[in-house]
Amino acid sequence: MTATILGLLLLTGMVFAALSRRLAMSVITMPIVFTAAGFLASFAAEATFAEESQYEALHLIAEVTLVLVLFSDASQVRLKTLRKSVAIPARMLLIAMPLSILLGAAVAHWVSPDMPWAVAILVAAILAPTDAALGQAVITDPAIPERLREGIAVESGLNDGLALPVVIMAALAAVEASGALAADQPENLWAFGIAQVTLGPVAGIAVGVVSAWLIDFAVRRDLATDSYRGIYFLCAAFLCFIAAELIGGNGLIAAFIGGLVFGNLRKKSSEFVAEFMESEGQLLTMVTFVIFGAVLAPAGLAHATWKTVVLAVAFLTLVRMVPVVLSLTGTDIRFRDKLFLGWFGPRGLASILFGLLVVESYPIPGIDEVLACVVLTVLISIIAHGVSAFPITRAFGKSATSTA
């Protein structure tokens, strides 16, 4: 049975790859196809693995994929361009994101009044970060104005790391309120949070500088083959993550900052990074969504209620869009573009990771409902943002053509 399922999944991958150019011009996206494939496979492979091992496998693959996506996306961001439009990601990170967490917690507590405030904040923090992997269709499309693409890339790259300390502090508060004990509790929560957001960038900058200099030196002296440059990128991305974790910083922030430094300090082209992500990186993303569809989707849907559905829809619309529009008030950005930035905040890998982290490490009462809310939000986001990505980029392209 396992071999049959694996064969069907591989056949799905072959068909999708063979039709990838045509599908790129449609509303059928890779996350939609492989989440659906994983979900269908779950009915036939219900008892193939223990639940704990499934969660561990998904956690590991999602974390690996997210690190690579953050590093590669950041390496494509040009600081010269970003300086001209830095207000967009800065406002979305420093104003819109805290407002989203506060508004999300208020909505969660309003929908479920018996939910403790710590748990409401936890749900909002888990669903606050946006997904760079799900946003790649928009980030890489030249039809979208460059400053909007850069804004989305930087926001999705940094908000994962900024949300993690809030997730952990809210989870610890929820555990303490329930009278249970959490594993690996930091001695000082404030010191932990400050270290996460300060030491992570330090590690990323250090590794980014050294790795950019080293590969440039190797290329100038003709010491590195083309085939091994992808391996170099892979090692540099994970070195950022590991270096940050070793000194108490946030590895996700380090991966993004390291990629930003790496891409902007390199004297030579970094096309090998994009080439690696278009092949090996895409494969990892496919596997992540297959396991998400096979493992988390059935578990989340089993505990879904009308409350979790309402919350999922609210987090993707009201809770996201209102703070973004408010944060960009006073800028020269058109209202249409504000709505676009507010809408295109897909939830994916980071929310999956944070949800699994809480399930594995923090014994919180009602955690099944929290996980159901996260899973439903990601599922709806995969469909809604996947289906809307191509029509949105096409509309921007038509608008640019008519303006010209």
C-alpha positions as a LaTeX table, in Angstrom:
\begin{tabular}{lrrr}
\hline
Residue & $x$ (\AA) & $y$ (\AA) & $z$ (\AA) \\
\hline
Met1 & 0.00 & 0.00 & 0.00 \\
Thr2 & 2.81 & 2.41 & 0.90 \\
Ala3 & 4.61 & 1.73 & $-2.39$ \\
Thr4 & 1.37 & 2.31 & $-4.32$ \\
Ile5 & 0.75 & 5.63 & $-2.59$ \\
Leu6 & 4.34 & 6.74 & $-3.15$ \\
Gly7 & 4.08 & 5.78 & $-6.81$ \\
Leu8 & 0.88 & 7.80 & $-7.26$ \\
Leu9 & 2.47 & 10.83 & $-5.56$ \\
Leu10 & 5.50 & 10.57 & $-7.84$ \\
Leu11 & 3.21 & 10.30 & $-10.85$ \\
Thr12 & 1.42 & 13.45 & $-9.66$ \\
Gly13 & 4.80 & 15.21 & $-9.48$ \\
Met14 & 5.68 & 14.10 & $-13.02$ \\
Val15 & 2.35 & 15.29 & $-14.47$ \\
Phe16 & 2.58 & 18.63 & $-12.66$ \\
Ala17 & 6.16 & 19.16 & $-13.86$ \\
Ala18 & 5.20 & 18.25 & $-17.44$ \\
Leu19 & 2.35 & 20.80 & $-17.40$ \\
Ser20 & 4.09 & 23.39 & $-15.22$ \\
Arg21 & 4.32 & 26.12 & $-17.88$ \\
Arg22 & 0.62 & 25.89 & $-18.70$ \\
Leu23 & $-0.39$ & 25.60 & $-15.04$ \\
Ala24 & 1.64 & 28.72 & $-14.21$ \\
Met25 & $-0.89$ & 30.65 & $-16.30$ \\
Ser26 & $-3.86$ & 29.22 & $-14.43$ \\
Val27 & $-5.38$ & 29.24 & $-10.95$ \\
Ile28 & $-4.02$ & 25.75 & $-10.22$ \\
Thr29 & $-0.89$ & 26.15 & $-8.09$ \\
Met30 & 1.67 & 23.73 & $-6.77$ \\
Pro31 & 0.55 & 24.00 & $-3.09$ \\
Ile32 & $-3.07$ & 23.30 & $-4.10$ \\
Val33 & $-2.15$ & 20.19 & $-6.11$ \\
Phe34 & 0.20 & 18.63 & $-3.56$ \\
Thr35 & $-1.86$ & 19.46 & $-0.48$ \\
Ala36 & $-4.82$ & 17.79 & $-2.19$ \\
Ala37 & $-2.62$ & 14.81 & $-3.15$ \\
Gly38 & $-1.44$ & 14.42 & 0.43 \\
Phe39 & $-4.98$ & 14.72 & 1.77 \\
Leu40 & $-6.24$ & 12.00 & $-0.58$ \\
Ala41 & $-3.28$ & 9.79 & 0.31 \\
Ser42 & $-4.14$ & 10.11 & 4.01 \\
Phe43 & $-7.30$ & 8.00 & 3.52 \\
Ala44 & $-5.28$ & 5.08 & 2.20 \\
Ala45 & $-2.30$ & 5.44 & 4.55 \\
Glu46 & $-4.14$ & 6.20 & 7.78 \\
Ala47 & $-2.01$ & 3.88 & 9.91 \\
Thr48 & 1.28 & 4.03 & 8.03 \\
Phe49 & 3.11 & 6.14 & 10.63 \\
Ala50 & 2.59 & 7.07 & 14.24 \\
Glu51 & 1.20 & 10.57 & 14.73 \\
Glu52 & 4.31 & 11.71 & 16.61 \\
Ser53 & 6.69 & 10.63 & 13.84 \\
Gln54 & 4.46 & 12.30 & 11.25 \\
Tyr55 & 4.57 & 15.60 & 13.14 \\
Glu56 & 8.36 & 15.35 & 13.54 \\
Ala57 & 8.86 & 14.69 & 9.82 \\
Leu58 & 6.63 & 17.61 & 8.83 \\
His59 & 8.33 & 19.91 & 11.36 \\
Leu60 & 11.80 & 19.09 & 10.03 \\
Ile61 & 10.94 & 19.37 & 6.32 \\
Ala62 & 8.93 & 22.57 & 6.80 \\
Glu63 & 11.77 & 24.16 & 8.77 \\
Val64 & 14.38 & 23.18 & 6.17 \\
Thr65 & 12.19 & 24.49 & 3.35 \\
Leu66 & 11.46 & 27.77 & 5.13 \\
Val67 & 15.15 & 28.44 & 5.81 \\
Leu68 & 16.02 & 27.91 & 2.14 \\
Val69 & 13.11 & 30.04 & 0.90 \\
Leu70 & 13.98 & 32.90 & 3.26 \\
Phe71 & 17.66 & 32.89 & 2.30 \\
Ser72 & 17.02 & 32.63 & $-1.45$ \\
Asp73 & 14.25 & 35.25 & $-1.54$ \\
Ala74 & 16.38 & 37.68 & 0.48 \\
Ser75 & 19.34 & 37.17 & $-1.85$ \\
Gln76 & 17.18 & 38.48 & $-4.72$ \\
Val77 & 16.22 & 41.69 & $-2.87$ \\
Arg78 & 18.25 & 44.67 & $-4.03$ \\
Leu79 & 19.07 & 47.10 & $-1.22$ \\
Lys80 & 19.32 & 50.03 & $-3.64$ \\
Thr81 & 15.71 & 49.49 & $-4.66$ \\
Leu82 & 14.61 & 48.72 & $-1.11$ \\
Arg83 & 15.97 & 52.02 & 0.20 \\
Lys84 & 13.49 & 53.88 & $-2.01$ \\
Ser85 & 10.51 & 51.95 & $-0.61$ \\
Val86 & 11.67 & 50.85 & 2.85 \\
Ala87 & 8.62 & 52.51 & 4.38 \\
Ile88 & 6.35 & 49.76 & 3.04 \\
Pro89 & 7.88 & 46.74 & 4.84 \\
Ala90 & 8.82 & 48.87 & 7.87 \\
Arg91 & 5.24 & 50.02 & 8.39 \\
Met92 & 3.86 & 46.53 & 7.76 \\
Leu93 & 6.28 & 44.97 & 10.26 \\
Leu94 & 6.30 & 47.61 & 12.99 \\
Ile95 & 2.69 & 48.83 & 12.79 \\
Ala96 & 0.52 & 46.35 & 10.90 \\
Met97 & 1.91 & 43.18 & 12.49 \\
Pro98 & 1.38 & 44.21 & 16.16 \\
Leu99 & $-2.07$ & 45.54 & 15.23 \\
Ser100 & $-2.86$ & 42.22 & 13.53 \\
Ile101 & $-1.92$ & 40.26 & 16.64 \\
Leu102 & $-4.00$ & 42.53 & 18.89 \\
Leu103 & $-6.99$ & 42.54 & 16.53 \\
Gly104 & $-6.68$ & 38.79 & 15.96 \\
Ala105 & $-6.63$ & 38.11 & 19.71 \\
Ala106 & $-9.70$ & 40.32 & 20.18 \\
Val107 & $-11.59$ & 38.53 & 17.39 \\
Ala108 & $-10.60$ & 35.09 & 18.75 \\
His109 & $-11.78$ & 36.02 & 22.25 \\
Trp110 & $-15.01$ & 37.50 & 20.84 \\
Val111 & $-15.79$ & 34.37 & 18.81 \\
Ser112 & $-14.95$ & 32.11 & 21.77 \\
Pro113 & $-15.45$ & 34.07 & 25.05 \\
Asp114 & $-14.33$ & 31.11 & 27.18 \\
Met115 & $-10.91$ & 31.16 & 25.46 \\
Pro116 & $-8.21$ & 32.53 & 27.82 \\
Trp117 & $-6.58$ & 35.72 & 26.57 \\
Ala118 & $-3.16$ & 34.01 & 26.50 \\
Val119 & $-4.50$ & 31.37 & 24.09 \\
Ala120 & $-6.20$ & 34.06 & 21.96 \\
Ile121 & $-2.90$ & 35.93 & 21.66 \\
Leu122 & $-1.16$ & 32.63 & 20.88 \\
Val123 & $-3.52$ & 31.88 & 17.97 \\
Ala124 & $-3.10$ & 35.41 & 16.62 \\
Ala125 & 0.71 & 35.24 & 16.87 \\
Ile126 & 0.89 & 31.84 & 15.13 \\
Leu127 & $-1.16$ & 33.20 & 12.24 \\
Ala128 & 0.54 & 36.61 & 12.04 \\
Pro129 & 3.52 & 35.71 & 9.78 \\
Thr130 & 3.04 & 35.45 & 6.04 \\
Asp131 & 4.56 & 32.80 & 3.82 \\
Ala132 & 7.38 & 33.53 & 1.39 \\
Ala133 & 6.88 & 30.15 & $-0.34$ \\
Leu134 & 3.20 & 30.73 & $-1.08$ \\
Gly135 & 3.99 & 34.30 & $-2.14$ \\
Gln136 & 6.65 & 33.40 & $-4.72$ \\
Ala137 & 4.19 & 33.59 & $-7.62$ \\
Val138 & 3.68 & 37.28 & $-6.85$ \\
Ile139 & 7.18 & 38.14 & $-5.57$ \\
Thr140 & 8.81 & 36.94 & $-8.80$ \\
Asp141 & 6.26 & 38.33 & $-11.29$ \\
Pro142 & 7.49 & 41.51 & $-13.03$ \\
Ala143 & 3.87 & 42.57 & $-13.64$ \\
Ile144 & 3.68 & 43.57 & $-9.95$ \\
Pro145 & 5.41 & 46.93 & $-9.24$ \\
Glu146 & 8.88 & 46.34 & $-7.87$ \\
Arg147 & 8.41 & 48.23 & $-4.63$ \\
Leu148 & 5.32 & 46.13 & $-3.81$ \\
Arg149 & 7.22 & 42.92 & $-4.55$ \\
Glu150 & 10.16 & 44.03 & $-2.41$ \\
Gly151 & 7.79 & 45.01 & 0.38 \\
Ile152 & 6.10 & 41.59 & 0.39 \\
Ala153 & 9.46 & 39.78 & 0.24 \\
Val154 & 10.97 & 41.69 & 3.17 \\
Glu155 & 7.82 & 41.47 & 5.26 \\
Ser156 & 7.42 & 37.72 & 4.76 \\
Gly157 & 11.14 & 37.23 & 5.42 \\
Leu158 & 11.25 & 39.04 & 8.76 \\
Asn159 & 7.82 & 38.56 & 10.29 \\
Asp160 & 8.44 & 34.85 & 10.99 \\
Gly161 & 11.29 & 35.62 & 13.35 \\
Leu162 & 9.51 & 38.58 & 14.94 \\
Ala163 & 6.41 & 36.48 & 15.64 \\
Leu164 & 8.25 & 33.53 & 17.22 \\
Pro165 & 9.10 & 35.22 & 20.57 \\
Val166 & 5.46 & 36.30 & 20.89 \\
Val167 & 4.31 & 32.74 & 20.15 \\
Ile168 & 6.58 & 31.28 & 22.81 \\
Met169 & 5.71 & 33.89 & 25.45 \\
Ala170 & 1.98 & 33.47 & 24.80 \\
Ala171 & 2.32 & 29.66 & 24.94 \\
Leu172 & 4.19 & 29.85 & 28.24 \\
Ala173 & 1.55 & 32.20 & 29.66 \\
Ala174 & $-1.20$ & 29.80 & 28.56 \\
Val175 & 0.62 & 26.85 & 30.14 \\
Glu176 & 1.14 & 28.78 & 33.38 \\
Ala177 & $-2.53$ & 29.78 & 33.50 \\
Ser178 & $-3.54$ & 26.12 & 33.16 \\
Gly179 & $-1.20$ & 25.04 & 35.97 \\
Ala180 & 0.87 & 22.74 & 33.74 \\
Leu181 & 4.62 & 22.73 & 33.15 \\
Ala182 & 6.33 & 23.48 & 29.82 \\
Ala183 & 9.56 & 21.97 & 28.57 \\
Asp184 & 12.56 & 24.20 & 27.85 \\
Gln185 & 11.08 & 27.32 & 29.45 \\
Pro186 & 13.44 & 30.34 & 29.18 \\
Glu187 & 14.52 & 31.76 & 32.52 \\
Asn188 & 13.77 & 35.32 & 31.44 \\
Leu189 & 11.14 & 35.78 & 28.74 \\
Trp190 & 12.07 & 39.39 & 27.96 \\
Ala191 & 15.77 & 38.57 & 27.65 \\
Phe192 & 14.84 & 35.63 & 25.44 \\
Gly193 & 12.73 & 37.82 & 23.14 \\
Ile194 & 15.38 & 40.54 & 22.87 \\
Ala195 & 18.11 & 37.97 & 22.12 \\
Gln196 & 15.97 & 36.38 & 19.40 \\
Val197 & 15.51 & 39.61 & 17.42 \\
Thr198 & 19.00 & 41.06 & 17.98 \\
Leu199 & 21.40 & 38.10 & 17.86 \\
Gly200 & 19.67 & 36.57 & 14.85 \\
Pro201 & 20.61 & 39.51 & 12.57 \\
Val202 & 24.16 & 39.51 & 14.00 \\
Ala203 & 24.63 & 35.86 & 13.02 \\
Gly204 & 23.05 & 36.45 & 9.61 \\
Ile205 & 25.28 & 39.43 & 8.82 \\
Ala206 & 28.45 & 37.61 & 9.90 \\
Val207 & 27.72 & 34.46 & 7.88 \\
Gly208 & 26.44 & 36.48 & 4.91 \\
Val209 & 29.61 & 38.59 & 4.71 \\
Val210 & 31.98 & 35.64 & 5.01 \\
Ser211 & 30.04 & 33.40 & 2.59 \\
Ala212 & 29.78 & 36.17 & $-0.06$ \\
Trp213 & 33.51 & 36.91 & 0.14 \\
Leu214 & 34.48 & 33.24 & 0.05 \\
Ile215 & 32.40 & 32.30 & $-3.02$ \\
Asp216 & 33.57 & 35.42 & $-4.90$ \\
Phe217 & 37.18 & 34.51 & $-4.12$ \\
Ala218 & 36.61 & 30.92 & $-5.29$ \\
Val219 & 34.93 & 32.05 & $-8.53$ \\
Arg220 & 37.67 & 34.60 & $-9.32$ \\
Arg221 & 40.34 & 31.93 & $-8.89$ \\
Asp222 & 38.24 & 29.38 & $-10.81$ \\
Leu223 & 38.23 & 27.05 & $-7.80$ \\
Ala224 & 34.49 & 26.21 & $-7.71$ \\
Thr225 & 32.54 & 24.21 & $-10.26$ \\
Asp226 & 29.06 & 25.32 & $-11.31$ \\
Ser227 & 27.43 & 22.15 & $-9.97$ \\
Tyr228 & 28.74 & 22.77 & $-6.44$ \\
Arg229 & 27.56 & 26.38 & $-6.17$ \\
Gly230 & 24.08 & 25.15 & $-5.29$ \\
Ile231 & 25.60 & 23.08 & $-2.48$ \\
Tyr232 & 27.45 & 26.21 & $-1.32$ \\
Phe233 & 24.16 & 28.13 & $-1.16$ \\
Leu234 & 22.56 & 25.28 & 0.80 \\
Cys235 & 25.36 & 25.23 & 3.37 \\
Ala236 & 25.43 & 29.03 & 3.72 \\
Ala237 & 21.67 & 29.18 & 4.39 \\
Phe238 & 21.80 & 26.52 & 7.10 \\
Leu239 & 24.96 & 27.98 & 8.59 \\
Cys240 & 23.06 & 31.24 & 9.16 \\
Phe241 & 20.32 & 29.31 & 10.95 \\
Ile242 & 22.69 & 27.19 & 13.07 \\
Ala243 & 24.94 & 30.13 & 13.99 \\
Ala244 & 21.95 & 32.08 & 15.28 \\
Glu245 & 20.63 & 29.13 & 17.29 \\
Leu246 & 24.07 & 28.58 & 18.87 \\
Ile247 & 24.24 & 32.16 & 20.22 \\
Gly248 & 20.58 & 32.35 & 21.26 \\
Gly249 & 19.27 & 34.26 & 18.25 \\
Asn250 & 16.43 & 33.52 & 15.88 \\
Gly251 & 17.50 & 31.25 & 13.03 \\
Leu252 & 14.73 & 32.38 & 10.67 \\
Ile253 & 15.68 & 36.04 & 10.98 \\
Ala254 & 19.33 & 35.05 & 10.52 \\
Ala255 & 18.51 & 33.12 & 7.33 \\
Phe256 & 16.75 & 36.12 & 5.80 \\
Ile257 & 19.36 & 38.71 & 6.86 \\
Gly258 & 22.16 & 36.38 & 5.76 \\
Gly259 & 20.59 & 35.99 & 2.32 \\
Leu260 & 20.11 & 39.75 & 2.04 \\
Val261 & 23.78 & 40.39 & 2.84 \\
Phe262 & 24.97 & 37.51 & 0.65 \\
Gly263 & 23.01 & 38.65 & $-2.41$ \\
Asn264 & 24.02 & 42.31 & $-2.13$ \\
Leu265 & 27.72 & 41.84 & $-1.35$ \\
Arg266 & 28.43 & 39.37 & $-4.12$ \\
Lys267 & 30.41 & 40.80 & $-7.00$ \\
Lys268 & 29.35 & 37.97 & $-9.30$ \\
Ser269 & 25.89 & 36.79 & $-10.31$ \\
Ser270 & 23.89 & 34.71 & $-7.81$ \\
Glu271 & 21.79 & 32.96 & $-10.45$ \\
Phe272 & 22.79 & 29.59 & $-9.02$ \\
Val273 & 20.64 & 30.34 & $-5.96$ \\
Ala274 & 17.51 & 30.78 & $-8.08$ \\
Glu275 & 18.41 & 27.71 & $-10.16$ \\
Phe276 & 18.77 & 25.60 & $-7.02$ \\
Met277 & 15.42 & 26.76 & $-5.63$ \\
Glu278 & 13.67 & 26.11 & $-8.94$ \\
Ser279 & 14.67 & 22.45 & $-8.71$ \\
Glu280 & 15.66 & 21.10 & $-5.27$ \\
Gly281 & 13.85 & 23.89 & $-3.43$ \\
Gln282 & 10.61 & 23.25 & $-5.30$ \\
Leu283 & 10.89 & 19.56 & $-4.50$ \\
Leu284 & 11.16 & 20.29 & $-0.77$ \\
Thr285 & 8.16 & 22.60 & $-0.93$ \\
Met286 & 6.16 & 19.90 & $-2.72$ \\
Val287 & 7.04 & 17.33 & $-0.05$ \\
Thr288 & 6.10 & 19.78 & 2.71 \\
Phe289 & 2.63 & 20.36 & 1.31 \\
Val290 & 2.10 & 16.64 & 0.64 \\
Ile291 & 2.86 & 15.86 & 4.31 \\
Phe292 & 0.76 & 18.82 & 5.45 \\
Gly293 & $-2.18$ & 17.52 & 3.43 \\
Ala294 & $-1.66$ & 13.95 & 4.68 \\
Val295 & $-0.98$ & 14.68 & 8.36 \\
Leu296 & $-2.23$ & 18.05 & 9.57 \\
Ala297 & $-5.21$ & 18.60 & 7.25 \\
Pro298 & $-7.15$ & 15.50 & 8.45 \\
Ala299 & $-6.31$ & 16.24 & 12.11 \\
Gly300 & $-7.36$ & 19.88 & 11.77 \\
Leu301 & $-10.58$ & 19.13 & 9.93 \\
Ala302 & $-11.50$ & 16.51 & 12.53 \\
His303 & $-11.54$ & 19.20 & 15.25 \\
Ala304 & $-12.98$ & 22.00 & 13.12 \\
Thr305 & $-16.08$ & 23.86 & 14.30 \\
Trp306 & $-17.97$ & 26.90 & 13.06 \\
Lys307 & $-15.77$ & 28.98 & 15.39 \\
Thr308 & $-12.53$ & 27.81 & 13.78 \\
Val309 & $-13.97$ & 28.47 & 10.30 \\
Val310 & $-15.02$ & 32.01 & 11.26 \\
Leu311 & $-11.61$ & 32.69 & 12.78 \\
Ala312 & $-9.76$ & 31.32 & 9.74 \\
Val313 & $-11.69$ & 33.57 & 7.36 \\
Ala314 & $-11.30$ & 36.56 & 9.70 \\
Phe315 & $-7.52$ & 36.12 & 9.96 \\
Leu316 & $-7.15$ & 36.09 & 6.17 \\
Thr317 & $-9.34$ & 39.14 & 5.61 \\
Leu318 & $-10.30$ & 41.58 & 8.39 \\
Val319 & $-7.44$ & 40.81 & 10.79 \\
Arg320 & $-4.82$ & 41.13 & 8.04 \\
Met321 & $-6.18$ & 43.77 & 5.68 \\
Val322 & $-7.39$ & 46.45 & 8.10 \\
Pro323 & $-4.04$ & 46.81 & 9.96 \\
Val324 & $-2.09$ & 46.86 & 6.66 \\
Val325 & $-4.29$ & 49.58 & 5.17 \\
Leu326 & $-4.07$ & 51.61 & 8.39 \\
Ser327 & $-0.28$ & 51.20 & 8.59 \\
Leu328 & 0.15 & 52.58 & 5.05 \\
Thr329 & $-2.04$ & 55.62 & 5.64 \\
Gly330 & $-0.15$ & 58.80 & 4.76 \\
Thr331 & 2.03 & 57.18 & 2.10 \\
Asp332 & 1.76 & 57.75 & $-1.65$ \\
Ile333 & 0.56 & 54.17 & $-2.20$ \\
Arg334 & $-2.74$ & 53.91 & $-4.03$ \\
Phe335 & $-5.69$ & 52.40 & $-2.16$ \\
Arg336 & $-5.78$ & 49.54 & $-4.68$ \\
Asp337 & $-2.17$ & 48.69 & $-3.86$ \\
Lys338 & $-2.87$ & 48.88 & $-0.13$ \\
Leu339 & $-5.67$ & 46.35 & $-0.58$ \\
Phe340 & $-3.33$ & 44.14 & $-2.61$ \\
Leu341 & $-0.67$ & 44.23 & 0.12 \\
Gly342 & $-3.34$ & 43.52 & 2.72 \\
Trp343 & $-4.86$ & 40.63 & 0.80 \\
Phe344 & $-1.65$ & 38.99 & $-0.32$ \\
Gly345 & $-0.49$ & 37.80 & 3.08 \\
Pro346 & $-0.76$ & 34.01 & 2.63 \\
Arg347 & $-0.30$ & 31.75 & 5.65 \\
Gly348 & 1.80 & 28.65 & 5.22 \\
Leu349 & 5.14 & 27.23 & 6.39 \\
Ala350 & 5.74 & 29.54 & 9.36 \\
Ser351 & 2.24 & 29.03 & 10.78 \\
Ile352 & 2.60 & 25.25 & 10.30 \\
Leu353 & 5.96 & 25.31 & 12.09 \\
Phe354 & 4.71 & 27.41 & 15.00 \\
Gly355 & 1.58 & 25.28 & 15.36 \\
Leu356 & 3.65 & 22.09 & 15.52 \\
Leu357 & 6.08 & 23.71 & 17.97 \\
Val358 & 3.24 & 24.52 & 20.36 \\
Val359 & 1.64 & 21.06 & 20.02 \\
Glu360 & 4.96 & 19.29 & 20.68 \\
Ser361 & 6.28 & 21.45 & 23.54 \\
Tyr362 & 3.42 & 23.15 & 25.41 \\
Pro363 & 0.61 & 21.20 & 27.18 \\
Ile364 & $-2.16$ & 23.75 & 26.64 \\
Pro365 & $-5.82$ & 22.79 & 27.23 \\
Gly366 & $-7.79$ & 22.94 & 23.98 \\
Ile367 & $-4.67$ & 22.74 & 21.82 \\
Asp368 & $-6.58$ & 20.60 & 19.28 \\
Glu369 & $-8.89$ & 23.54 & 18.55 \\
Val370 & $-5.91$ & 25.87 & 18.21 \\
Leu371 & $-4.29$ & 23.50 & 15.72 \\
Ala372 & $-7.60$ & 23.18 & 13.85 \\
Cys373 & $-7.79$ & 26.97 & 13.48 \\
Val374 & $-4.20$ & 27.09 & 12.16 \\
Val375 & $-4.77$ & 24.23 & 9.72 \\
Leu376 & $-8.03$ & 25.67 & 8.39 \\
Thr377 & $-6.42$ & 29.09 & 7.91 \\
Val378 & $-3.52$ & 27.57 & 5.95 \\
Leu379 & $-5.85$ & 25.39 & 3.87 \\
Ile380 & $-8.11$ & 28.31 & 2.94 \\
Ser381 & $-5.04$ & 30.45 & 2.25 \\
Ile382 & $-3.53$ & 27.82 & $-0.07$ \\
Ile383 & $-6.73$ & 27.81 & $-2.11$ \\
Ala384 & $-7.73$ & 31.49 & $-1.93$ \\
His385 & $-4.29$ & 33.00 & $-2.49$ \\
Gly386 & $-3.37$ & 30.35 & $-5.05$ \\
Val387 & $-6.51$ & 30.92 & $-7.10$ \\
Ser388 & $-6.23$ & 34.73 & $-6.88$ \\
Ala389 & $-2.49$ & 35.04 & $-7.64$ \\
Phe390 & $-2.69$ & 34.74 & $-11.43$ \\
Pro391 & $-5.75$ & 37.01 & $-11.91$ \\
Ile392 & $-4.12$ & 39.65 & $-9.68$ \\
Thr393 & $-0.81$ & 39.63 & $-11.57$ \\
Arg394 & $-2.68$ & 39.71 & $-14.89$ \\
Ala395 & $-4.70$ & 42.72 & $-13.69$ \\
Phe396 & $-1.49$ & 44.53 & $-12.70$ \\
Gly397 & 0.00 & 43.71 & $-16.09$ \\
Lys398 & $-3.02$ & 45.12 & $-17.95$ \\
Ser399 & $-2.95$ & 48.21 & $-15.76$ \\
Ala400 & 0.75 & 48.81 & $-16.50$ \\
Thr401 & 0.15 & 48.33 & $-20.25$ \\
Ser402 & $-2.78$ & 50.77 & $-20.35$ \\
Thr403 & $-0.81$ & 53.35 & $-18.33$ \\
Ala404 & 2.14 & 53.09 & $-20.72$ \\
\hline
\end{tabular}
